[in-house]
Amino acid sequence: MNMKKLLLPLTIIGVLLLSACSNGETEKKEDSKKDKTESVEKKKETDKKDNNE
């Protein structure tokens, strides 16, 4: 009986902890995507400059 009372709160706590930890990884992925797009844009700019010369 005592375990049944603890099961729901522990499950909720576990889900909240896992979701909080996974958000950090998502931010890192977004940051790396931004860095990649910036580097691609820089490459395009340098290619345009090289083609114009």
C-alpha positions in Angstrom: 0.0 0.0 0.0 2.8 2.4 0.9 4.6 1.7 -2.4 1.4 2.6 -4.4 1.4 6.0 -2.8 5.0 6.6 -3.8 4.7 5.3 -7.3 2.9 8.3 -8.9 5.0 11.1 -7.3 8.3 9.3 -8.1 7.1 8.8 -11.7 6.3 12.5 -12.1 9.6 13.5 -10.5 11.5 11.2 -12.8 9.8 12.5 -15.9 10.5 16.1 -14.9 14.1 15.4 -14.2 14.6 13.7 -17.6 12.9 16.5 -19.5 15.0 19.1 -17.7 18.2 17.2 -18.6 17.3 16.7 -22.2 16.6 20.4 -22.8 20.3 21.2 -22.3 21.2 18.8 -25.1 18.6 20.4 -27.4 20.2 23.9 -26.9 23.6 22.5 -27.7 22.3 21.1 -30.9 20.7 24.4 -31.8 23.9 26.2 -31.1 25.9 23.9 -33.3 23.3 24.3 -36.1 23.7 28.1 -35.8 27.5 27.8 -36.0 27.2 25.5 -39.0 24.9 27.9 -40.9 27.2 30.8 -40.1 30.2 29.0 -41.4 28.3 28.0 -44.6 27.3 31.6 -45.1 30.9 32.8 -44.7 32.0 30.2 -47.3 29.4 31.4 -49.7 30.6 35.0 -49.2 34.2 34.1 -49.8 33.2 32.1 -52.9 31.4 35.1 -54.3 34.4 37.3 -53.7 36.7 34.8 -55.4 34.4 34.5 -58.4 34.2 38.3 -58.8 38.0 38.7 -58.8 
